[in-house]
């Protein structure tokens, strides 16, 4: 009978661990926003209505939900009219729509009347709704926007460019510059005739250029870029001598033939210090130098996920910078990783099945970084169950 009870306990523990706790780890609210406007091209003095819908498409309740939607300066709520909310309250002065709690599968609606008050209507007037909830880890659907256009032919886009440094140092006193550049479009329209340009001041790195198709020298022609899409580019230079400390200013910019309503993120300027190099860099001189010494060589995580800008790779890199580098053991691990990773990564990159396997092996680590609290709770409960099972087993053997 004790054996049956023990077997039943183990079965229950297994059911709990493999049935309930995976759901506990993944259960979270997911607030998704949608927005529409009833008249996209209003006539002079014609009012329009924006409809914002907030839905909890996750599998856990969300409390204290607030959506921000403050009308841009070119728009105003007409006199004698007010916003309507199906749930909660809306403050037109701050743009805060206080919804309160949203259960899984439920939604709320906000309707804002508006009229163009700008003396001269621009080609694009963008109304943006955003939300942020501490438990919502799916951020891609936390923002919605629509455009009020001057004419039906006007197209409205929001291009953004980012650059990730990966400069390469070589033996002796030579080096080269290399970057991974990403261009994205937040919409609301697809962008056409997208260009990406780069420049350096003063000109230090020889033949600094984009590498890839549709690129020539310091310019890339991307053509069209869909809403929500991004394009990754590589920038490199020839090797050059560097026997003294110097600095260079690099500028990456993107443009389009369409109206970019938020041009502040169309370029990024980077001030780079180029240290004098006198000798070969050793892997024992510090992990930062080892990373720099690797140049364009691919590492395991990048080989598995395919790009240094992939979100999982970015998460692992942030974990390295925020935590590993702060301890001696962490820095020792980083030195080992950057010493032995490139040849392993070269093999992984050549086989799709190896890339898939490495991604599966890295997934628990990425989840632990993204969800530290839930991972800790799950680990504590699993350890408690194991301890309880071991205690019962010892007790059973003692009889």
TIMARSE-215094 format. One record per residue (C-alpha): residue in three letters; x, y, z; chain. Coordinates in nm, 2 decimals, decimal comma, padded with zeros to 4 digits. Layout:
+------+--------+--------+--------+------+
: tinu :   east :  north :     up : zafi :
+------+--------+--------+--------+------+
:  ALA :      X :      Y :      Z :    A :
...
+------+--------+--------+--------+------+
END
This chain:
+------+--------+--------+--------+------+
: tinu :   east :  north :     up : zafi :
+------+--------+--------+--------+------+
:  UNK :  00,00 :  00,00 :  00,00 :    A :
:  UNK :  00,29 :  00,23 :  00,08 :    A :
:  UNK :  00,44 :  00,15 : -00,25 :    A :
:  UNK :  00,11 :  00,24 : -00,43 :    A :
:  UNK :  00,09 :  00,56 : -00,23 :    A :
:  UNK :  00,46 :  00,65 : -00,32 :    A :
:  UNK :  00,39 :  00,57 : -00,69 :    A :
:  UNK :  00,08 :  00,78 : -00,68 :    A :
:  UNK :  00,27 :  01,07 : -00,52 :    A :
:  UNK :  00,54 :  01,05 : -00,79 :    A :
:  UNK :  00,27 :  01,04 : -01,06 :    A :
:  UNK :  00,10 :  01,35 : -00,91 :    A :
:  UNK :  00,43 :  01,53 : -00,88 :    A :
:  UNK :  00,51 :  01,46 : -01,25 :    A :
:  UNK :  00,16 :  01,57 : -01,35 :    A :
:  UNK :  00,21 :  01,90 : -01,16 :    A :
:  UNK :  00,55 :  01,96 : -01,30 :    A :
:  UNK :  00,49 :  01,88 : -01,66 :    A :
:  UNK :  00,13 :  01,99 : -01,68 :    A :
:  UNK :  00,07 :  02,29 : -01,45 :    A :
:  UNK :  00,40 :  02,46 : -01,42 :    A :
:  UNK :  00,47 :  02,51 : -01,79 :    A :
:  UNK :  00,14 :  02,70 : -01,80 :    A :
:  UNK :  00,24 :  02,89 : -01,49 :    A :
:  UNK :  00,57 :  02,99 : -01,66 :    A :
:  UNK :  00,40 :  03,11 : -01,98 :    A :
:  UNK :  00,08 :  03,25 : -01,84 :    A :
:  UNK :  00,07 :  03,63 : -01,88 :    A :
:  UNK : -00,16 :  03,91 : -01,99 :    A :
:  UNK : -00,11 :  04,03 : -02,35 :    A :
:  UNK : -00,26 :  04,37 : -02,42 :    A :
:  UNK : -00,31 :  04,42 : -02,79 :    A :
:  UNK : -00,40 :  04,76 : -02,94 :    A :
:  UNK : -00,58 :  04,84 : -03,26 :    A :
:  UNK : -00,68 :  05,17 : -03,40 :    A :
:  UNK : -00,89 :  05,30 : -03,70 :    A :
:  UNK : -01,02 :  05,63 : -03,83 :    A :
:  UNK : -01,35 :  05,67 : -04,01 :    A :
:  UNK : -01,23 :  05,93 : -04,26 :    A :
:  UNK : -00,86 :  05,90 : -04,36 :    A :
:  UNK : -00,87 :  06,21 : -04,60 :    A :
:  UNK : -01,11 :  06,47 : -04,44 :    A :
:  UNK : -01,23 :  06,77 : -04,62 :    A :
:  UNK : -01,16 :  07,11 : -04,47 :    A :
:  UNK : -01,34 :  07,14 : -04,14 :    A :
:  UNK : -01,47 :  06,78 : -04,15 :    A :
:  UNK : -01,45 :  06,60 : -03,82 :    A :
:  UNK : -01,31 :  06,25 : -03,79 :    A :
:  UNK : -01,34 :  05,97 : -03,52 :    A :
:  UNK : -01,05 :  05,76 : -03,40 :    A :
:  UNK : -01,15 :  05,42 : -03,25 :    A :
:  UNK : -00,90 :  05,25 : -03,02 :    A :
:  UNK : -00,96 :  04,89 : -02,91 :    A :
:  UNK : -00,76 :  04,74 : -02,62 :    A :
:  UNK : -00,79 :  04,36 : -02,59 :    A :
:  UNK : -00,63 :  04,11 : -02,35 :    A :
:  UNK : -00,53 :  03,83 : -02,58 :    A :
:  UNK : -00,32 :  03,66 : -02,31 :    A :
:  UNK : -00,41 :  03,39 : -02,07 :    A :
:  UNK : -00,39 :  03,59 : -01,74 :    A :
:  UNK : -00,58 :  03,90 : -01,61 :    A :
:  UNK : -00,42 :  04,24 : -01,63 :    A :
:  UNK : -00,49 :  04,50 : -01,36 :    A :
:  UNK : -00,43 :  04,87 : -01,38 :    A :
:  UNK : -00,43 :  04,89 : -01,76 :    A :
:  UNK : -00,36 :  05,24 : -01,90 :    A :
:  UNK : -00,35 :  05,34 : -02,26 :    A :
:  UNK : -00,19 :  05,67 : -02,37 :    A :
:  UNK : -00,35 :  05,84 : -02,67 :    A :
:  UNK : -00,29 :  06,22 : -02,67 :    A :
:  UNK : -00,40 :  06,38 : -02,99 :    A :
:  UNK : -00,11 :  06,55 : -03,19 :    A :
:  UNK : -00,10 :  06,93 : -03,19 :    A :
:  UNK : -00,26 :  06,94 : -03,54 :    A :
:  UNK : -00,58 :  06,78 : -03,41 :    A :
:  UNK : -00,83 :  06,88 : -03,13 :    A :
:  UNK : -01,16 :  06,75 : -03,00 :    A :
:  UNK : -01,43 :  06,97 : -03,15 :    A :
:  UNK : -01,62 :  07,21 : -02,92 :    A :
:  UNK : -01,92 :  07,05 : -02,76 :    A :
:  UNK : -01,80 :  06,69 : -02,82 :    A :
:  UNK : -01,62 :  06,45 : -02,59 :    A :
:  UNK : -01,45 :  06,11 : -02,61 :    A :
:  UNK : -01,65 :  05,80 : -02,54 :    A :
:  UNK : -01,52 :  05,50 : -02,34 :    A :
:  UNK : -01,68 :  05,16 : -02,31 :    A :
:  UNK : -01,47 :  05,10 : -02,00 :    A :
:  UNK : -01,28 :  05,34 : -01,77 :    A :
:  UNK : -01,22 :  05,71 : -01,81 :    A :
:  UNK : -01,03 :  05,93 : -02,07 :    A :
:  UNK : -00,84 :  06,25 : -01,98 :    A :
:  UNK : -00,80 :  06,45 : -02,30 :    A :
:  UNK : -00,55 :  06,68 : -02,14 :    A :
:  UNK : -00,30 :  06,40 : -02,07 :    A :
:  UNK : -00,43 :  06,14 : -02,32 :    A :
:  UNK : -00,45 :  05,88 : -02,04 :    A :
:  UNK : -00,72 :  05,62 : -02,09 :    A :
:  UNK : -00,75 :  05,44 : -01,75 :    A :
:  UNK : -00,92 :  05,11 : -01,82 :    A :
:  UNK : -00,86 :  04,92 : -01,50 :    A :
:  UNK : -00,87 :  04,54 : -01,51 :    A :
:  UNK : -00,89 :  04,34 : -01,83 :    A :
:  UNK : -00,97 :  03,97 : -01,80 :    A :
:  UNK : -00,84 :  03,73 : -02,07 :    A :
:  UNK : -01,05 :  03,74 : -02,38 :    A :
:  UNK : -01,21 :  04,08 : -02,30 :    A :
:  UNK : -01,17 :  04,42 : -02,46 :    A :
:  UNK : -01,25 :  04,79 : -02,42 :    A :
:  UNK : -01,31 :  05,07 : -02,67 :    A :
:  UNK : -01,22 :  05,44 : -02,68 :    A :
:  UNK : -01,37 :  05,67 : -02,95 :    A :
:  UNK : -01,21 :  06,02 : -02,99 :    A :
:  UNK : -01,37 :  06,28 : -03,21 :    A :
:  UNK : -01,12 :  06,52 : -03,37 :    A :
:  UNK : -01,08 :  06,80 : -03,62 :    A :
:  UNK : -00,78 :  06,94 : -03,80 :    A :
:  UNK : -00,68 :  07,27 : -03,64 :    A :
:  UNK : -00,34 :  07,33 : -03,81 :    A :
:  UNK : -00,34 :  07,64 : -04,03 :    A :
:  UNK : -00,18 :  07,44 : -04,30 :    A :
:  UNK : -00,25 :  07,07 : -04,30 :    A :
:  UNK :  00,07 :  06,86 : -04,33 :    A :
:  UNK :  00,07 :  06,55 : -04,56 :    A :
:  UNK :  00,05 :  06,32 : -04,26 :    A :
:  UNK : -00,10 :  06,37 : -03,91 :    A :
:  UNK : -00,03 :  06,06 : -03,70 :    A :
:  UNK : -00,24 :  05,96 : -03,40 :    A :
:  UNK : -00,06 :  05,70 : -03,18 :    A :
:  UNK : -00,19 :  05,49 : -02,89 :    A :
:  UNK :  00,05 :  05,30 : -02,66 :    A :
:  UNK :  00,03 :  05,09 : -02,35 :    A :
:  UNK :  00,28 :  04,93 : -02,12 :    A :
:  UNK :  00,21 :  04,67 : -01,85 :    A :
:  UNK :  00,47 :  04,52 : -01,62 :    A :
:  UNK :  00,34 :  04,17 : -01,68 :    A :
:  UNK :  00,30 :  04,20 : -02,06 :    A :
:  UNK :  00,61 :  04,06 : -02,23 :    A :
:  UNK :  00,46 :  04,07 : -02,58 :    A :
:  UNK :  00,54 :  04,43 : -02,66 :    A :
:  UNK :  00,51 :  04,41 : -03,04 :    A :
:  UNK :  00,13 :  04,47 : -03,02 :    A :
:  UNK :  00,14 :  04,74 : -02,75 :    A :
:  UNK :  00,13 :  05,03 : -03,01 :    A :
:  UNK : -00,12 :  05,12 : -03,27 :    A :
:  UNK : -00,14 :  05,42 : -03,50 :    A :
:  UNK : -00,33 :  05,56 : -03,80 :    A :
:  UNK : -00,28 :  05,86 : -04,03 :    A :
:  UNK : -00,50 :  06,15 : -04,13 :    A :
:  UNK : -00,38 :  06,25 : -04,48 :    A :
:  UNK : -00,39 :  06,57 : -04,67 :    A :
:  UNK : -00,46 :  06,38 : -05,00 :    A :
:  UNK : -00,52 :  06,02 : -05,09 :    A :
:  UNK : -00,18 :  06,01 : -05,26 :    A :
:  UNK :  00,01 :  06,09 : -04,95 :    A :
:  UNK :  00,21 :  05,80 : -04,79 :    A :
:  UNK :  00,32 :  05,81 : -04,43 :    A :
:  UNK :  00,61 :  05,61 : -04,29 :    A :
:  UNK :  00,84 :  05,60 : -03,99 :    A :
:  UNK :  01,19 :  05,48 : -04,07 :    A :
:  UNK :  01,44 :  05,40 : -03,80 :    A :
:  UNK :  01,81 :  05,31 : -03,82 :    A :
:  UNK :  02,03 :  05,14 : -03,56 :    A :
:  UNK :  02,39 :  05,04 : -03,57 :    A :
:  UNK :  02,57 :  04,77 : -03,37 :    A :
:  UNK :  02,94 :  04,81 : -03,33 :    A :
:  UNK :  03,16 :  04,50 : -03,40 :    A :
:  UNK :  03,50 :  04,66 : -03,48 :    A :
:  UNK :  03,78 :  04,42 : -03,57 :    A :
:  UNK :  04,14 :  04,44 : -03,44 :    A :
:  UNK :  04,42 :  04,25 : -03,61 :    A :
:  UNK :  04,77 :  04,14 : -03,51 :    A :
:  UNK :  05,04 :  04,41 : -03,53 :    A :
:  UNK :  04,91 :  04,77 : -03,56 :    A :
:  UNK :  04,62 :  04,74 : -03,80 :    A :
:  UNK :  04,25 :  04,73 : -03,76 :    A :
:  UNK :  03,93 :  04,76 : -03,96 :    A :
:  UNK :  03,58 :  04,90 : -03,88 :    A :
:  UNK :  03,27 :  04,68 : -03,91 :    A :
:  UNK :  02,91 :  04,74 : -03,82 :    A :
:  UNK :  02,57 :  04,56 : -03,84 :    A :
:  UNK :  02,30 :  04,81 : -03,94 :    A :
:  UNK :  01,93 :  04,76 : -03,92 :    A :
:  UNK :  01,66 :  04,97 : -04,08 :    A :
:  UNK :  01,29 :  04,93 : -03,98 :    A :
:  UNK :  00,96 :  05,09 : -04,08 :    A :
:  UNK :  00,69 :  05,15 : -03,81 :    A :
:  UNK :  00,43 :  05,25 : -04,07 :    A :
:  UNK :  00,15 :  05,30 : -04,11 :    A :
:  UNK :  00,23 :  05,27 : -04,48 :    A :
:  UNK :  00,48 :  05,06 : -04,66 :    A :
:  UNK :  00,79 :  05,27 : -04,74 :    A :
:  UNK :  00,91 :  05,30 : -05,10 :    A :
:  UNK :  01,24 :  05,40 : -05,25 :    A :
:  UNK :  01,43 :  05,35 : -04,92 :    A :
:  UNK :  01,79 :  05,45 : -04,91 :    A :
:  UNK :  02,06 :  05,39 : -04,65 :    A :
:  UNK :  02,38 :  05,60 : -04,64 :    A :
:  UNK :  02,70 :  05,62 : -04,44 :    A :
:  UNK :  02,98 :  05,87 : -04,39 :    A :
:  UNK :  03,29 :  05,92 : -04,18 :    A :
:  UNK :  03,46 :  06,23 : -04,06 :    A :
:  UNK :  03,76 :  06,25 : -04,09 :    A :
:  UNK :  03,81 :  05,98 : -04,35 :    A :
:  UNK :  04,03 :  05,72 : -04,16 :    A :
:  UNK :  03,89 :  05,38 : -04,25 :    A :
:  UNK :  03,97 :  05,31 : -04,61 :    A :
:  UNK :  03,70 :  05,18 : -04,84 :    A :
:  UNK :  03,43 :  05,20 : -04,57 :    A :
:  UNK :  03,13 :  05,05 : -04,75 :    A :
:  UNK :  02,81 :  04,85 : -04,73 :    A :
:  UNK :  02,85 :  04,48 : -04,82 :    A :
:  UNK :  02,56 :  04,31 : -04,99 :    A :
:  UNK :  02,33 :  04,32 : -05,29 :    A :
:  UNK :  02,17 :  04,65 : -05,40 :    A :
:  UNK :  02,46 :  04,83 : -05,22 :    A :
:  UNK :  02,74 :  05,03 : -05,39 :    A :
:  UNK :  03,00 :  05,20 : -05,17 :    A :
:  UNK :  02,84 :  05,42 : -04,90 :    A :
:  UNK :  02,48 :  05,37 : -05,02 :    A :
:  UNK :  02,23 :  05,09 : -05,02 :    A :
:  UNK :  01,90 :  05,10 : -05,22 :    A :
:  UNK :  01,64 :  04,88 : -05,03 :    A :
:  UNK :  01,35 :  04,96 : -05,26 :    A :
:  UNK :  01,04 :  04,90 : -05,05 :    A :
:  UNK :  01,01 :  04,82 : -04,68 :    A :
:  UNK :  00,68 :  04,69 : -04,55 :    A :
:  UNK :  00,51 :  04,80 : -04,23 :    A :
:  UNK :  00,68 :  04,63 : -03,93 :    A :
:  UNK :  00,96 :  04,49 : -04,15 :    A :
:  UNK :  01,33 :  04,55 : -04,10 :    A :
:  UNK :  01,64 :  04,50 : -04,31 :    A :
:  UNK :  01,99 :  04,41 : -04,18 :    A :
:  UNK :  02,30 :  04,54 : -04,36 :    A :
:  UNK :  02,67 :  04,49 : -04,30 :    A :
:  UNK :  02,93 :  04,77 : -04,31 :    A :
:  UNK :  03,30 :  04,70 : -04,33 :    A :
:  UNK :  03,63 :  04,86 : -04,43 :    A :
:  UNK :  03,97 :  04,75 : -04,55 :    A :
:  UNK :  04,24 :  04,70 : -04,29 :    A :
:  UNK :  04,44 :  05,01 : -04,20 :    A :
:  UNK :  04,74 :  05,09 : -03,99 :    A :
:  UNK :  04,67 :  05,26 : -03,66 :    A :
:  UNK :  04,98 :  05,34 : -03,46 :    A :
:  UNK :  04,84 :  05,63 : -03,27 :    A :
:  UNK :  04,52 :  05,72 : -03,08 :    A :
:  UNK :  04,26 :  05,87 : -03,31 :    A :
:  UNK :  03,88 :  05,92 : -03,33 :    A :
:  UNK :  03,63 :  05,92 : -03,60 :    A :
:  UNK :  03,26 :  06,03 : -03,63 :    A :
:  UNK :  03,04 :  05,78 : -03,82 :    A :
:  UNK :  02,69 :  05,87 : -03,94 :    A :
:  UNK :  02,43 :  05,62 : -04,07 :    A :
:  UNK :  02,11 :  05,76 : -04,22 :    A :
:  UNK :  01,80 :  05,64 : -04,40 :    A :
:  UNK :  01,55 :  05,82 : -04,62 :    A :
:  UNK :  01,25 :  05,76 : -04,84 :    A :
:  UNK :  01,05 :  05,93 : -05,11 :    A :
:  UNK :  00,75 :  05,91 : -04,88 :    A :
:  UNK :  00,67 :  06,14 : -04,59 :    A :
:  UNK :  00,85 :  06,04 : -04,28 :    A :
:  UNK :  00,65 :  06,19 : -04,00 :    A :
:  UNK :  00,91 :  06,12 : -03,73 :    A :
:  UNK :  01,25 :  06,21 : -03,88 :    A :
:  UNK :  01,43 :  06,22 : -03,55 :    A :
:  UNK :  01,53 :  05,85 : -03,57 :    A :
:  UNK :  01,64 :  05,86 : -03,94 :    A :
:  UNK :  02,00 :  05,89 : -03,85 :    A :
:  UNK :  02,25 :  05,78 : -03,58 :    A :
:  UNK :  02,59 :  05,94 : -03,52 :    A :
:  UNK :  02,86 :  05,74 : -03,34 :    A :
:  UNK :  03,18 :  05,88 : -03,20 :    A :
:  UNK :  03,45 :  05,61 : -03,22 :    A :
:  UNK :  03,78 :  05,61 : -03,04 :    A :
:  UNK :  04,05 :  05,42 : -03,23 :    A :
:  UNK :  04,32 :  05,31 : -02,99 :    A :
:  UNK :  04,68 :  05,27 : -03,10 :    A :
:  UNK :  04,76 :  04,90 : -03,16 :    A :
:  UNK :  05,12 :  04,80 : -03,10 :    A :
:  UNK :  05,10 :  04,42 : -03,06 :    A :
:  UNK :  04,88 :  04,11 : -03,10 :    A :
:  UNK :  04,60 :  04,10 : -02,85 :    A :
:  UNK :  04,60 :  03,81 : -02,61 :    A :
:  UNK :  04,28 :  03,64 : -02,48 :    A :
:  UNK :  04,43 :  03,68 : -02,13 :    A :
:  UNK :  04,42 :  04,06 : -02,15 :    A :
:  UNK :  04,05 :  04,10 : -02,07 :    A :
:  UNK :  03,73 :  03,99 : -02,23 :    A :
:  UNK :  03,66 :  04,33 : -02,38 :    A :
:  UNK :  03,98 :  04,31 : -02,59 :    A :
:  UNK :  03,90 :  03,95 : -02,68 :    A :
:  UNK :  03,56 :  04,06 : -02,81 :    A :
:  UNK :  03,72 :  04,34 : -03,01 :    A :
:  UNK :  03,99 :  04,10 : -03,14 :    A :
:  UNK :  03,73 :  03,87 : -03,29 :    A :
:  UNK :  03,63 :  04,11 : -03,57 :    A :
:  UNK :  03,38 :  03,95 : -03,81 :    A :
:  UNK :  03,42 :  03,60 : -03,67 :    A :
:  UNK :  03,08 :  03,45 : -03,58 :    A :
:  UNK :  03,00 :  03,33 : -03,23 :    A :
:  UNK :  02,77 :  03,04 : -03,13 :    A :
:  UNK :  02,46 :  03,24 : -03,04 :    A :
:  UNK :  02,49 :  03,45 : -03,36 :    A :
:  UNK :  02,54 :  03,14 : -03,57 :    A :
:  UNK :  02,24 :  02,97 : -03,42 :    A :
:  UNK :  02,00 :  03,26 : -03,46 :    A :
:  UNK :  02,14 :  03,40 : -03,78 :    A :
:  UNK :  02,21 :  03,76 : -03,69 :    A :
:  UNK :  02,37 :  03,97 : -03,42 :    A :
:  UNK :  02,05 :  04,18 : -03,42 :    A :
:  UNK :  01,82 :  03,89 : -03,35 :    A :
:  UNK :  01,63 :  03,95 : -03,02 :    A :
:  UNK :  01,76 :  03,64 : -02,85 :    A :
:  UNK :  02,12 :  03,73 : -02,93 :    A :
:  UNK :  02,06 :  04,08 : -02,81 :    A :
:  UNK :  01,91 :  03,94 : -02,48 :    A :
:  UNK :  02,22 :  03,72 : -02,43 :    A :
:  UNK :  02,45 :  04,01 : -02,50 :    A :
:  UNK :  02,27 :  04,23 : -02,25 :    A :
:  UNK :  02,30 :  03,96 : -01,99 :    A :
:  UNK :  02,67 :  03,94 : -02,06 :    A :
:  UNK :  02,72 :  04,32 : -02,02 :    A :
:  UNK :  02,49 :  04,36 : -01,71 :    A :
:  UNK :  02,59 :  04,05 : -01,51 :    A :
:  UNK :  02,87 :  03,83 : -01,63 :    A :
:  UNK :  03,13 :  04,11 : -01,67 :    A :
:  UNK :  03,08 :  04,22 : -01,31 :    A :
:  UNK :  03,23 :  03,91 : -01,15 :    A :
:  UNK :  03,57 :  03,74 : -01,19 :    A :
:  UNK :  03,40 :  03,41 : -01,27 :    A :
:  UNK :  03,18 :  03,57 : -01,53 :    A :
:  UNK :  03,48 :  03,74 : -01,70 :    A :
:  UNK :  03,66 :  03,41 : -01,70 :    A :
:  UNK :  03,37 :  03,24 : -01,87 :    A :
:  UNK :  03,35 :  03,52 : -02,13 :    A :
:  UNK :  03,72 :  03,48 : -02,21 :    A :
:  UNK :  03,68 :  03,11 : -02,26 :    A :
:  UNK :  03,37 :  03,16 : -02,47 :    A :
:  UNK :  03,54 :  03,41 : -02,70 :    A :
:  UNK :  03,85 :  03,19 : -02,73 :    A :
:  UNK :  03,67 :  02,87 : -02,83 :    A :
:  UNK :  03,34 :  02,99 : -02,98 :    A :
:  UNK :  03,44 :  03,09 : -03,34 :    A :
:  UNK :  03,55 :  02,75 : -03,47 :    A :
:  UNK :  03,24 :  02,58 : -03,31 :    A :
:  UNK :  03,02 :  02,85 : -03,46 :    A :
:  UNK :  03,16 :  02,79 : -03,81 :    A :
:  UNK :  03,05 :  02,43 : -03,79 :    A :
:  UNK :  02,70 :  02,52 : -03,65 :    A :
:  UNK :  02,65 :  02,78 : -03,93 :    A :
:  UNK :  02,69 :  02,52 : -04,20 :    A :
:  UNK :  02,42 :  02,28 : -04,07 :    A :
:  UNK :  02,06 :  02,37 : -04,02 :    A :
:  UNK :  02,00 :  02,08 : -03,78 :    A :
:  UNK :  02,28 :  02,20 : -03,56 :    A :
:  UNK :  02,15 :  02,56 : -03,56 :    A :
:  UNK :  01,81 :  02,42 : -03,46 :    A :
:  UNK :  01,96 :  02,21 : -03,18 :    A :
:  UNK :  02,16 :  02,50 : -03,04 :    A :
:  UNK :  01,86 :  02,72 : -03,04 :    A :
:  UNK :  01,67 :  02,46 : -02,84 :    A :
:  UNK :  01,96 :  02,43 : -02,59 :    A :
:  UNK :  01,98 :  02,81 : -02,56 :    A :
:  UNK :  01,60 :  02,86 : -02,51 :    A :
:  UNK :  01,59 :  02,78 : -02,14 :    A :
:  UNK :  01,87 :  03,04 : -02,08 :    A :
:  UNK :  01,69 :  03,30 : -02,28 :    A :
:  UNK :  01,36 :  03,23 : -02,10 :    A :
:  UNK :  01,55 :  03,26 : -01,76 :    A :
:  UNK :  01,69 :  03,60 : -01,87 :    A :
:  UNK :  01,35 :  03,72 : -02,00 :    A :
:  UNK :  01,14 :  03,58 : -01,71 :    A :
:  UNK :  01,37 :  03,57 : -01,41 :    A :
:  UNK :  01,10 :  03,58 : -01,15 :    A :
:  UNK :  00,88 :  03,31 : -01,30 :    A :
:  UNK :  01,18 :  03,09 : -01,37 :    A :
:  UNK :  01,30 :  03,13 : -01,01 :    A :
:  UNK :  00,95 :  03,03 : -00,88 :    A :
:  UNK :  00,94 :  02,73 : -01,11 :    A :
:  UNK :  01,29 :  02,62 : -01,01 :    A :
:  UNK :  01,21 :  02,66 : -00,64 :    A :
:  UNK :  00,89 :  02,45 : -00,67 :    A :
:  UNK :  01,06 :  02,18 : -00,87 :    A :
:  UNK :  01,34 :  02,16 : -00,61 :    A :
:  UNK :  01,09 :  02,14 : -00,34 :    A :
:  UNK :  00,91 :  01,85 : -00,51 :    A :
:  UNK :  01,24 :  01,67 : -00,57 :    A :
:  UNK :  01,33 :  01,72 : -00,20 :    A :
:  UNK :  00,99 :  01,59 : -00,09 :    A :
:  UNK :  01,02 :  01,29 : -00,31 :    A :
:  UNK :  01,37 :  01,21 : -00,18 :    A :
:  UNK :  01,25 :  01,25 :  00,17 :    A :
:  UNK :  00,96 :  01,01 :  00,11 :    A :
:  UNK :  01,19 :  00,76 : -00,06 :    A :
:  UNK :  01,43 :  00,77 :  00,24 :    A :
:  UNK :  01,14 :  00,72 :  00,48 :    A :
:  UNK :  01,01 :  00,43 :  00,27 :    A :
:  UNK :  01,35 :  00,26 :  00,26 :    A :
:  UNK :  01,39 :  00,31 :  00,64 :    A :
:  UNK :  01,08 :  00,10 :  00,70 :    A :
+------+--------+--------+--------+------+
END
